[in-house]
Amino acid sequence: MNADCHDGTSVLASRCWRTAAIFDSAREDARPTNCFSLVLAALVLFFVVGAKAQTNTLSNAELQGRQLAQQLCDAKPEGNFTNSGIMIVRIASGKRLQLSLTAGTLTDSNCWKTLYAARYADKDLFAYALIVTHSPAKRNSYHSIEDNFAGHFQKSLSGDETMIPFAGSDFWLCDLGLEFFHWPAQKLLPKTTNLKRGRDYTLLESTNPNPPPNGYSRVLSWIDRESGGILEAEAYDAKGKLLKEFEPKSFKKINGQWELQEMEIRNVQTGSRTRLEFDLKN
């Protein structure tokens, strides 16, 4: 990625840390009056009672699904890391495109960021970057950066706006940010097999209540019970038809921890597929 994209990433990260510090300071300095405290307590009670009433209408499978999805959303990486590799896009016509790829994580006490940066090896003018900011109990925020022959473009996105391709691949921004775990409807489903890829798993259904016409309405995720990683996933379009299949291909143990080495996503409706291959070093 070029210098402009790199500088933009650094500035965005530093702003996140400064903003978090300002909010923390504001919380410590705030001293509500007794009257304000009573009003606040009444509002809290109102929302707690309302939330409890809503929770009581959910089935055990839905409650457990919500709990699992929340755990996956709040699973903060243990530290910072950067991996490099390639992204290979094969479209239905048989044409093959290859991009260099860098993926990294930057952690902080308040939030953590994942960065994906890609560029075509034979097209210096085309570079792409995605920064996903994760915060406990909050929705993800997405910042996309693109350099092409027309100029330098940056855009902040959220929710269903992220159902767009990353660098022309089959991976959408929401796939890289696991946005579907933030949808309000989560439910555990009965197992389809005893094991998935030789591992014990939990099957989680994530449902989008108002899917866009060209987006996901439902995602099924086979979650490894031990590690919490995704063993396999299927995404369905707004009409309920299978759209994509996601499958990790291989893992490698680095410093005592298993890390994803290769994964692939297939668009079953267009026939295209994209593979990510990371160059993991011990």
LOZA-480398 format. One record per residue (C-alpha): residue number from 1; x, y, z. Coordinates in steps of 0.1 Angstrom, whole numbers, plus 5000, padded with zeros to 4 digits. Layout:
# LOZA-480398
+-----+------+------+------+
: seq :    u :    v :    w :
+-----+------+------+------+
: NUM :    X :    Y :    Z :
...
+-----+------+------+------+
//
This chain:
# LOZA-480398
+-----+------+------+------+
: seq :    u :    v :    w :
+-----+------+------+------+
:   1 : 5000 : 5000 : 5000 :
:   2 : 5013 : 5035 : 4992 :
:   3 : 5024 : 5061 : 5018 :
:   4 : 4991 : 5080 : 5018 :
:   5 : 4972 : 5049 : 5028 :
:   6 : 4997 : 5040 : 5055 :
:   7 : 4996 : 5076 : 5069 :
:   8 : 4958 : 5075 : 5069 :
:   9 : 4958 : 5043 : 5089 :
:  10 : 4983 : 5057 : 5115 :
:  11 : 4962 : 5089 : 5119 :
:  12 : 4930 : 5070 : 5123 :
:  13 : 4944 : 5047 : 5149 :
:  14 : 4959 : 5076 : 5169 :
:  15 : 4926 : 5094 : 5168 :
:  16 : 4908 : 5063 : 5183 :
:  17 : 4932 : 5062 : 5213 :
:  18 : 4929 : 5100 : 5219 :
:  19 : 4891 : 5099 : 5217 :
:  20 : 4889 : 5070 : 5241 :
:  21 : 4910 : 5089 : 5266 :
:  22 : 4888 : 5120 : 5263 :
:  23 : 4857 : 5100 : 5270 :
:  24 : 4873 : 5082 : 5300 :
:  25 : 4883 : 5116 : 5314 :
:  26 : 4848 : 5130 : 5309 :
:  27 : 4833 : 5101 : 5328 :
:  28 : 4855 : 5107 : 5358 :
:  29 : 4848 : 5144 : 5359 :
:  30 : 4810 : 5141 : 5356 :
:  31 : 4794 : 5147 : 5390 :
:  32 : 4755 : 5144 : 5385 :
:  33 : 4733 : 5163 : 5410 :
:  34 : 4709 : 5143 : 5432 :
:  35 : 4680 : 5153 : 5409 :
:  36 : 4698 : 5142 : 5378 :
:  37 : 4708 : 5109 : 5396 :
:  38 : 4671 : 5102 : 5404 :
:  39 : 4661 : 5108 : 5368 :
:  40 : 4689 : 5086 : 5355 :
:  41 : 4680 : 5058 : 5379 :
:  42 : 4644 : 5060 : 5367 :
:  43 : 4655 : 5058 : 5330 :
:  44 : 4678 : 5029 : 5338 :
:  45 : 4650 : 5010 : 5356 :
:  46 : 4627 : 5017 : 5326 :
:  47 : 4651 : 5002 : 5301 :
:  48 : 4661 : 4973 : 5323 :
:  49 : 4625 : 4963 : 5328 :
:  50 : 4618 : 4966 : 5291 :
:  51 : 4649 : 4946 : 5281 :
:  52 : 4639 : 4919 : 5307 :
:  53 : 4604 : 4917 : 5292 :
:  54 : 4619 : 4913 : 5257 :
:  55 : 4644 : 4887 : 5269 :
:  56 : 4616 : 4866 : 5285 :
:  57 : 4600 : 4862 : 5251 :
:  58 : 4631 : 4845 : 5237 :
:  59 : 4636 : 4808 : 5235 :
:  60 : 4666 : 4791 : 5252 :
:  61 : 4681 : 4786 : 5217 :
:  62 : 4678 : 4823 : 5210 :
:  63 : 4692 : 4833 : 5244 :
:  64 : 4722 : 4810 : 5240 :
:  65 : 4727 : 4822 : 5205 :
:  66 : 4728 : 4858 : 5216 :
:  67 : 4753 : 4849 : 5244 :
:  68 : 4776 : 4831 : 5220 :
:  69 : 4774 : 4859 : 5194 :
:  70 : 4783 : 4884 : 5221 :
:  71 : 4812 : 4863 : 5232 :
:  72 : 4825 : 4861 : 5197 :
:  73 : 4821 : 4899 : 5192 :
:  74 : 4839 : 4907 : 5224 :
:  75 : 4868 : 4882 : 5219 :
:  76 : 4897 : 4906 : 5219 :
:  77 : 4930 : 4895 : 5204 :
:  78 : 4958 : 4888 : 5230 :
:  79 : 4982 : 4912 : 5213 :
:  80 : 4993 : 4930 : 5181 :
:  81 : 5003 : 4910 : 5150 :
:  82 : 5009 : 4914 : 5113 :
:  83 : 5007 : 4888 : 5086 :
:  84 : 5015 : 4891 : 5049 :
:  85 : 5003 : 4869 : 5021 :
:  86 : 4984 : 4869 : 4988 :
:  87 : 4947 : 4871 : 4978 :
:  88 : 4938 : 4852 : 4946 :
:  89 : 4905 : 4860 : 4929 :
:  90 : 4891 : 4835 : 4903 :
:  91 : 4861 : 4848 : 4885 :
:  92 : 4836 : 4825 : 4866 :
:  93 : 4852 : 4832 : 4832 :
:  94 : 4884 : 4816 : 4845 :
:  95 : 4903 : 4848 : 4848 :
:  96 : 4927 : 4849 : 4877 :
:  97 : 4937 : 4881 : 4896 :
:  98 : 4963 : 4882 : 4924 :
:  99 : 4969 : 4908 : 4950 :
: 100 : 4995 : 4912 : 4978 :
: 101 : 4978 : 4913 : 5012 :
: 102 : 4988 : 4925 : 5047 :
: 103 : 4965 : 4918 : 5076 :
: 104 : 4972 : 4930 : 5112 :
: 105 : 4957 : 4937 : 5146 :
: 106 : 4962 : 4967 : 5168 :
: 107 : 4949 : 4964 : 5204 :
: 108 : 4942 : 4989 : 5231 :
: 109 : 4925 : 4988 : 5265 :
: 110 : 4893 : 5004 : 5250 :
: 111 : 4891 : 4989 : 5215 :
: 112 : 4910 : 4970 : 5189 :
: 113 : 4914 : 4974 : 5152 :
: 114 : 4919 : 4949 : 5123 :
: 115 : 4936 : 4962 : 5092 :
: 116 : 4935 : 4946 : 5057 :
: 117 : 4956 : 4962 : 5029 :
: 118 : 4958 : 4949 : 4994 :
: 119 : 4972 : 4959 : 4960 :
: 120 : 4975 : 4943 : 4926 :
: 121 : 5011 : 4933 : 4918 :
: 122 : 5008 : 4947 : 4882 :
: 123 : 4988 : 4978 : 4889 :
: 124 : 5006 : 5003 : 4911 :
: 125 : 4977 : 5028 : 4910 :
: 126 : 4953 : 5004 : 4926 :
: 127 : 4955 : 4999 : 4964 :
: 128 : 4928 : 4991 : 4990 :
: 129 : 4927 : 4992 : 5028 :
: 130 : 4900 : 4984 : 5053 :
: 131 : 4902 : 4993 : 5090 :
: 132 : 4876 : 4977 : 5113 :
: 133 : 4873 : 4991 : 5148 :
: 134 : 4859 : 4967 : 5174 :
: 135 : 4847 : 4979 : 5208 :
: 136 : 4831 : 4957 : 5235 :
: 137 : 4792 : 4958 : 5235 :
: 138 : 4793 : 4981 : 5204 :
: 139 : 4788 : 4978 : 5167 :
: 140 : 4818 : 4977 : 5145 :
: 141 : 4828 : 5008 : 5126 :
: 142 : 4845 : 5004 : 5091 :
: 143 : 4868 : 5028 : 5073 :
: 144 : 4877 : 5020 : 5037 :
: 145 : 4905 : 5035 : 5017 :
: 146 : 4910 : 5032 : 4980 :
: 147 : 4937 : 5046 : 4956 :
: 148 : 4931 : 5044 : 4919 :
: 149 : 4936 : 5063 : 4887 :
: 150 : 4908 : 5087 : 4897 :
: 151 : 4923 : 5097 : 4930 :
: 152 : 4923 : 5089 : 4967 :
: 153 : 4890 : 5080 : 4984 :
: 154 : 4881 : 5073 : 5020 :
: 155 : 4847 : 5064 : 5034 :
: 156 : 4833 : 5054 : 5068 :
: 157 : 4806 : 5027 : 5068 :
: 158 : 4785 : 5007 : 5092 :
: 159 : 4759 : 4979 : 5093 :
: 160 : 4745 : 4968 : 5059 :
: 161 : 4766 : 4995 : 5041 :
: 162 : 4795 : 4970 : 5045 :
: 163 : 4780 : 4944 : 5022 :
: 164 : 4803 : 4955 : 4994 :
: 165 : 4834 : 4937 : 4980 :
: 166 : 4869 : 4943 : 4994 :
: 167 : 4894 : 4950 : 4966 :
: 168 : 4871 : 4934 : 4940 :
: 169 : 4871 : 4900 : 4957 :
: 170 : 4844 : 4877 : 4970 :
: 171 : 4851 : 4889 : 5005 :
: 172 : 4828 : 4917 : 5015 :
: 173 : 4837 : 4942 : 5042 :
: 174 : 4812 : 4927 : 5065 :
: 175 : 4828 : 4892 : 5061 :
: 176 : 4862 : 4906 : 5073 :
: 177 : 4845 : 4923 : 5102 :
: 178 : 4822 : 4894 : 5111 :
: 179 : 4794 : 4919 : 5111 :
: 180 : 4767 : 4892 : 5111 :
: 181 : 4775 : 4884 : 5148 :
: 182 : 4762 : 4919 : 5156 :
: 183 : 4727 : 4912 : 5141 :
: 184 : 4700 : 4912 : 5168 :
: 185 : 4686 : 4878 : 5159 :
: 186 : 4710 : 4849 : 5169 :
: 187 : 4699 : 4813 : 5175 :
: 188 : 4716 : 4780 : 5182 :
: 189 : 4704 : 4752 : 5158 :
: 190 : 4706 : 4714 : 5162 :
: 191 : 4738 : 4699 : 5149 :
: 192 : 4738 : 4687 : 5112 :
: 193 : 4766 : 4662 : 5119 :
: 194 : 4784 : 4648 : 5149 :
: 195 : 4816 : 4667 : 5139 :
: 196 : 4826 : 4694 : 5114 :
: 197 : 4861 : 4690 : 5099 :
: 198 : 4868 : 4665 : 5127 :
: 199 : 4860 : 4690 : 5155 :
: 200 : 4831 : 4694 : 5180 :
: 201 : 4811 : 4725 : 5171 :
: 202 : 4781 : 4747 : 5178 :
: 203 : 4758 : 4757 : 5149 :
: 204 : 4748 : 4794 : 5151 :
: 205 : 4722 : 4810 : 5129 :
: 206 : 4725 : 4848 : 5125 :
: 207 : 4694 : 4865 : 5109 :
: 208 : 4693 : 4900 : 5094 :
: 209 : 4658 : 4914 : 5101 :
: 210 : 4659 : 4939 : 5072 :
: 211 : 4683 : 4926 : 5046 :
: 212 : 4692 : 4949 : 5016 :
: 213 : 4682 : 4935 : 4982 :
: 214 : 4718 : 4925 : 4973 :
: 215 : 4729 : 4916 : 5008 :
: 216 : 4728 : 4887 : 5034 :
: 217 : 4695 : 4877 : 5051 :
: 218 : 4710 : 4848 : 5071 :
: 219 : 4744 : 4834 : 5080 :
: 220 : 4750 : 4799 : 5094 :
: 221 : 4783 : 4795 : 5113 :
: 222 : 4798 : 4762 : 5125 :
: 223 : 4818 : 4774 : 5156 :
: 224 : 4846 : 4753 : 5170 :
: 225 : 4836 : 4747 : 5207 :
: 226 : 4872 : 4747 : 5219 :
: 227 : 4887 : 4777 : 5201 :
: 228 : 4857 : 4797 : 5191 :
: 229 : 4869 : 4798 : 5155 :
: 230 : 4847 : 4794 : 5125 :
: 231 : 4850 : 4760 : 5110 :
: 232 : 4827 : 4768 : 5081 :
: 233 : 4800 : 4793 : 5072 :
: 234 : 4772 : 4798 : 5047 :
: 235 : 4756 : 4831 : 5037 :
: 236 : 4721 : 4834 : 5021 :
: 237 : 4708 : 4862 : 5000 :
: 238 : 4677 : 4884 : 5006 :
: 239 : 4655 : 4857 : 4990 :
: 240 : 4668 : 4830 : 5013 :
: 241 : 4690 : 4813 : 4986 :
: 242 : 4725 : 4801 : 4993 :
: 243 : 4749 : 4828 : 4981 :
: 244 : 4784 : 4821 : 4996 :
: 245 : 4803 : 4794 : 5013 :
: 246 : 4833 : 4802 : 5036 :
: 247 : 4858 : 4776 : 5046 :
: 248 : 4892 : 4777 : 5063 :
: 249 : 4917 : 4754 : 5045 :
: 250 : 4947 : 4752 : 5068 :
: 251 : 4961 : 4764 : 5101 :
: 252 : 4996 : 4766 : 5115 :
: 253 : 5008 : 4767 : 5151 :
: 254 : 5027 : 4799 : 5159 :
: 255 : 5042 : 4804 : 5194 :
: 256 : 5019 : 4778 : 5208 :
: 257 : 4987 : 4792 : 5192 :
: 258 : 4969 : 4781 : 5161 :
: 259 : 4966 : 4808 : 5134 :
: 260 : 4947 : 4807 : 5101 :
: 261 : 4970 : 4800 : 5072 :
: 262 : 4946 : 4797 : 5043 :
: 263 : 4909 : 4803 : 5037 :
: 264 : 4885 : 4805 : 5008 :
: 265 : 4851 : 4820 : 5001 :
: 266 : 4830 : 4808 : 4971 :
: 267 : 4801 : 4826 : 4955 :
: 268 : 4779 : 4797 : 4944 :
: 269 : 4756 : 4820 : 4924 :
: 270 : 4783 : 4836 : 4902 :
: 271 : 4809 : 4808 : 4903 :
: 272 : 4837 : 4830 : 4915 :
: 273 : 4860 : 4823 : 4944 :
: 274 : 4887 : 4841 : 4965 :
: 275 : 4915 : 4825 : 4984 :
: 276 : 4936 : 4841 : 5011 :
: 277 : 4970 : 4826 : 5018 :
: 278 : 4991 : 4839 : 5046 :
: 279 : 5029 : 4835 : 5049 :
: 280 : 5031 : 4824 : 5085 :
: 281 : 5066 : 4822 : 5101 :
: 282 : 5075 : 4806 : 5134 :
+-----+------+------+------+
//
